[in-house]
Amino acid sequence: MTECLKRSSANANAAPPWLEEHFPTDSTDVLLGSFVGSYRASRLLVSGRVYVVSGQRGARVWFHSDIFGIVTTRLIHLADVSVVRKVNKVGVVSAIELLRASDGKSYVLCSFLYRDNAFKCIHDAWRLEHSANATATTHDGSVAHTASGDENDDDDATGIPGITGSSERTYSVASSQATEKVYGSQDTFSYASRRPPPDAREIVLTRRFPDCKDQCELYDRMFDSELTLLTNHLTRNCKAKNVVRSPMRDGKCYLSYDTPTGVHLPSVPKVCHMKDAQMYDRGAWMSSRAHSQGTPYADCYKVETLVLFDVSFSLTSEVQVSCHVEWLKPVSSIVKSLIERGTRDKVRKSYGRFFDLVEEDLRANEGASAPPMQDAGLIRSNSTMSVSSVEVPVPETNSTADRVARTSYWWGHAQRRNRRFGGSRVVAVRGRRCGARDEKRDPFGHQAPGQ
């Protein structure tokens, strides 16, 4: 555990040697962030350090304090927390309050210098733990409370050389209902309708996979449960080292790795540390929320990447990649423009090389399983799609089936004339003096990319 946390952090303050003595850990735990702060135990503010960790046991917040040999620890499971918010209380300023869903118990953490960064770290881990159903109050609330400790009676947390909570993860009723298992579902696209469409200006890459007609099969090739191709892409194309990956659970996964910066300046380090929180919805989309450590302006922004899957009328799987830069601190317009342009260019090149790996994997495993079209009696060729005379009887001349067989050649060319009006997609299919018109609802409601 200690070695794993050391590899997943860019500074020497992470993974102290006493960590395994006071908290239940395993090899899957990944450190998301840590900061110096205080914890309100009964009527006292105890100074120590806060750690945000995720792994097989779920997202957790650890607090540890050792003052003159008096050890105070606290373990908070974010799966049991219903609200994460900033508060300013009488006697407790710059506080972060976590409310437990089962009984409304309040946990109060303070960070006088780093509250914004600490809140974002805890809130991001809590939001991913509760998937897309979680909502939080991000504004400061001036609540008039006394520091009597009636809300948070934690007398048992002081002076005990170990954790006081249960070492096993427990789910409350509210948190278990709010968490949805997404990855591995066969016919449900739970988040596709709730995800807003990407901005057309943020679309950086669109790739079509003509040899793969099954949307879920293409998704499984790219993002399997072990993230084989993605890890291979990071190590081979991105020159990443010390890759640490948490296990896939409820459609969420955390990655951390070291990668070269590519900037040759004396003041810029050669290697930066990346942290990436990913969410998956099988067959629909994959989102990535990453930030770096060790580069200029690294604490000012985060990069959110959305990989959107769609199937066109011509039975060609299409994947669209969009990149959004979220700014956490104000910077000059020149710096913002340079960072956004460089980030989107890197995302476009990175996913281009990743899709090349996917195409190589599709060609290598082409004979592993029969194409879905053969089950319906259709054999796919390079130019046309004809009806198999072995499994399907030959259609009569001038029949409807004959027209479909003759006009199937134009299916690939119809994509060029594919236009979308509002929420509908209209595709014109031409044959020999016959036409067809098909309208397919666009579940995402966005226009086709112009790139």
SULFEN-V723641 format. One record per residue. N is the residue number from 0. SS is DSSP state (~ for helix, > for strand, _ for the rest). OMEGA is omega as a letter, one per 40 degrees, with the letter a starting at -180 (none if undefined). Layout:
# SULFEN-V723641
n=<N | N>
ss=<SS | SS>
omega=<OMEGA | OMEGA>
This chain:
# SULFEN-V723641
n=<0 | 1 | 2 | 3 | 4 | 5 | 6 | 7 | 8 | 9 | 10 | 11 | 12 | 13 | 14 | 15 | 16 | 17 | 18 | 19 | 20 | 21 | 22 | 23 | 24 | 25 | 26 | 27 | 28 | 29 | 30 | 31 | 32 | 33 | 34 | 35 | 36 | 37 | 38 | 39 | 40 | 41 | 42 | 43 | 44 | 45 | 46 | 47 | 48 | 49 | 50 | 51 | 52 | 53 | 54 | 55 | 56 | 57 | 58 | 59 | 60 | 61 | 62 | 63 | 64 | 65 | 66 | 67 | 68 | 69 | 70 | 71 | 72 | 73 | 74 | 75 | 76 | 77 | 78 | 79 | 80 | 81 | 82 | 83 | 84 | 85 | 86 | 87 | 88 | 89 | 90 | 91 | 92 | 93 | 94 | 95 | 96 | 97 | 98 | 99 | 100 | 101 | 102 | 103 | 104 | 105 | 106 | 107 | 108 | 109 | 110 | 111 | 112 | 113 | 114 | 115 | 116 | 117 | 118 | 119 | 120 | 121 | 122 | 123 | 124 | 125 | 126 | 127 | 128 | 129 | 130 | 131 | 132 | 133 | 134 | 135 | 136 | 137 | 138 | 139 | 140 | 141 | 142 | 143 | 144 | 145 | 146 | 147 | 148 | 149 | 150 | 151 | 152 | 153 | 154 | 155 | 156 | 157 | 158 | 159 | 160 | 161 | 162 | 163 | 164 | 165 | 166 | 167 | 168 | 169 | 170 | 171 | 172 | 173 | 174 | 175 | 176 | 177 | 178 | 179 | 180 | 181 | 182 | 183 | 184 | 185 | 186 | 187 | 188 | 189 | 190 | 191 | 192 | 193 | 194 | 195 | 196 | 197 | 198 | 199 | 200 | 201 | 202 | 203 | 204 | 205 | 206 | 207 | 208 | 209 | 210 | 211 | 212 | 213 | 214 | 215 | 216 | 217 | 218 | 219 | 220 | 221 | 222 | 223 | 224 | 225 | 226 | 227 | 228 | 229 | 230 | 231 | 232 | 233 | 234 | 235 | 236 | 237 | 238 | 239 | 240 | 241 | 242 | 243 | 244 | 245 | 246 | 247 | 248 | 249 | 250 | 251 | 252 | 253 | 254 | 255 | 256 | 257 | 258 | 259 | 260 | 261 | 262 | 263 | 264 | 265 | 266 | 267 | 268 | 269 | 270 | 271 | 272 | 273 | 274 | 275 | 276 | 277 | 278 | 279 | 280 | 281 | 282 | 283 | 284 | 285 | 286 | 287 | 288 | 289 | 290 | 291 | 292 | 293 | 294 | 295 | 296 | 297 | 298 | 299 | 300 | 301 | 302 | 303 | 304 | 305 | 306 | 307 | 308 | 309 | 310 | 311 | 312 | 313 | 314 | 315 | 316 | 317 | 318 | 319 | 320 | 321 | 322 | 323 | 324 | 325 | 326 | 327 | 328 | 329 | 330 | 331 | 332 | 333 | 334 | 335 | 336 | 337 | 338 | 339 | 340 | 341 | 342 | 343 | 344 | 345 | 346 | 347 | 348 | 349 | 350 | 351 | 352 | 353 | 354 | 355 | 356 | 357 | 358 | 359 | 360 | 361 | 362 | 363 | 364 | 365 | 366 | 367 | 368 | 369 | 370 | 371 | 372 | 373 | 374 | 375 | 376 | 377 | 378 | 379 | 380 | 381 | 382 | 383 | 384 | 385 | 386 | 387 | 388 | 389 | 390 | 391 | 392 | 393 | 394 | 395 | 396 | 397 | 398 | 399 | 400 | 401 | 402 | 403 | 404 | 405 | 406 | 407 | 408 | 409 | 410 | 411 | 412 | 413 | 414 | 415 | 416 | 417 | 418 | 419 | 420 | 421 | 422 | 423 | 424 | 425 | 426 | 427 | 428 | 429 | 430 | 431 | 432 | 433 | 434 | 435 | 436 | 437 | 438 | 439 | 440 | 441 | 442 | 443 | 444 | 445 | 446 | 447 | 448 | 449 | 450>
ss=<_ | ~ | ~ | ~ | ~ | ~ | ~ | _ | _ | _ | _ | _ | _ | _ | _ | _ | _ | _ | ~ | ~ | ~ | ~ | _ | _ | _ | _ | _ | _ | _ | > | > | > | > | > | > | > | > | > | > | > | > | _ | _ | > | > | > | > | > | > | > | > | > | > | > | _ | _ | _ | _ | _ | > | > | > | > | > | > | > | > | _ | _ | > | > | > | > | > | > | > | > | ~ | ~ | ~ | > | > | > | > | > | > | > | > | > | _ | _ | > | > | > | > | > | > | > | > | > | _ | _ | _ | _ | _ | > | > | > | > | > | _ | _ | _ | _ | ~ | ~ | ~ | ~ | ~ | ~ | ~ | ~ | ~ | ~ | ~ | ~ | ~ | ~ | ~ | _ | ~ | ~ | ~ | _ | _ | _ | > | > | > | > | > | > | _ | _ | _ | _ | _ | _ | _ | _ | _ | _ | _ | _ | ~ | ~ | ~ | _ | _ | _ | _ | _ | _ | _ | _ | _ | _ | _ | _ | _ | _ | _ | ~ | ~ | ~ | ~ | ~ | ~ | _ | _ | _ | _ | _ | _ | _ | _ | _ | _ | _ | _ | _ | _ | _ | _ | _ | _ | _ | _ | _ | ~ | ~ | ~ | > | > | > | > | > | > | > | _ | _ | _ | _ | _ | ~ | ~ | ~ | ~ | ~ | ~ | ~ | ~ | _ | _ | _ | _ | _ | ~ | ~ | ~ | ~ | ~ | ~ | ~ | ~ | ~ | _ | _ | _ | _ | > | > | > | > | > | _ | _ | _ | > | _ | _ | > | > | > | > | > | > | > | > | > | _ | _ | _ | _ | _ | _ | _ | _ | _ | _ | > | > | > | > | > | > | > | > | > | > | > | _ | _ | _ | > | > | > | > | > | > | > | > | > | _ | _ | _ | _ | ~ | ~ | ~ | > | > | > | > | > | > | > | > | > | > | > | _ | _ | _ | _ | _ | > | > | > | > | > | > | > | > | > | > | > | _ | _ | _ | _ | _ | ~ | ~ | ~ | ~ | ~ | ~ | ~ | ~ | ~ | ~ | ~ | ~ | ~ | ~ | ~ | ~ | ~ | ~ | ~ | ~ | ~ | ~ | ~ | ~ | ~ | ~ | ~ | ~ | ~ | ~ | ~ | ~ | _ | _ | _ | _ | _ | _ | _ | ~ | ~ | ~ | ~ | _ | _ | > | > | > | _ | _ | _ | _ | > | > | > | _ | _ | _ | _ | _ | _ | _ | _ | _ | _ | _ | _ | ~ | ~ | ~ | ~ | ~ | ~ | ~ | ~ | ~ | ~ | ~ | ~ | ~ | ~ | ~ | ~ | ~ | ~ | _ | > | > | > | _ | _ | > | > | > | > | > | > | > | _ | _ | _ | _ | > | > | > | > | > | > | > | _ | _ | _ | _ | _ | _ | _ | _ | _ | _>
omega=<a | i | i | a | i | i | a | a | a | a | a | a | a | i | i | a | a | a | a | a | a | a | i | a | i | a | a | a | i | i | i | i | i | a | i | a | a | i | a | i | a | a | a | i | a | a | a | a | a | i | i | a | i | i | a | i | a | i | a | i | i | i | i | i | i | a | a | i | i | a | i | a | i | i | a | i | a | i | a | a | a | a | i | a | i | i | i | a | i | a | i | a | a | a | i | a | i | a | i | a | a | a | i | a | a | i | a | i | a | i | a | a | a | a | a | i | i | i | i | i | a | a | i | i | i | a | i | i | a | i | a | a | a | i | a | i | a | a | i | i | i | a | a | i | i | a | a | i | i | a | a | a | a | i | a | a | a | i | i | a | i | a | i | i | i | a | i | a | i | i | i | a | a | a | a | i | a | a | a | i | a | a | i | i | a | a | i | i | a | a | a | a | a | a | i | i | i | i | a | i | a | i | a | a | i | a | i | i | a | a | a | a | a | a | a | i | i | i | i | i | a | a | i | a | i | a | a | a | a | i | i | i | a | a | a | a | a | i | a | i | i | a | i | a | i | a | i | a | i | i | a | a | i | i | i | a | i | a | i | a | a | i | a | i | a | a | a | i | a | a | i | a | a | i | a | i | a | i | a | i | a | i | a | a | i | i | a | i | a | i | a | i | i | i | i | i | a | a | a | a | i | a | i | a | i | i | a | a | i | i | a | a | a | i | i | i | a | a | a | a | i | a | i | i | i | a | a | i | i | i | a | a | i | i | i | i | a | a | i | a | i | a | i | i | i | i | i | a | a | a | i | i | i | i | i | i | i | i | i | i | i | i | a | a | a | a | a | a | a | i | a | a | a | i | i | i | i | i | a | i | a | a | a | i | a | a | a | a | a | a | a | i | a | a | i | a | i | i | i | i | i | i | i | i | a | a | a | i | a | a | i | a | a | a | i | a | a | i | a | i | a | i | a | i | a | a | i | i | a | i | i | i | i | a | i | a | a | i | a | a | i | a | a | i | i | a | i | a | i | a | none>
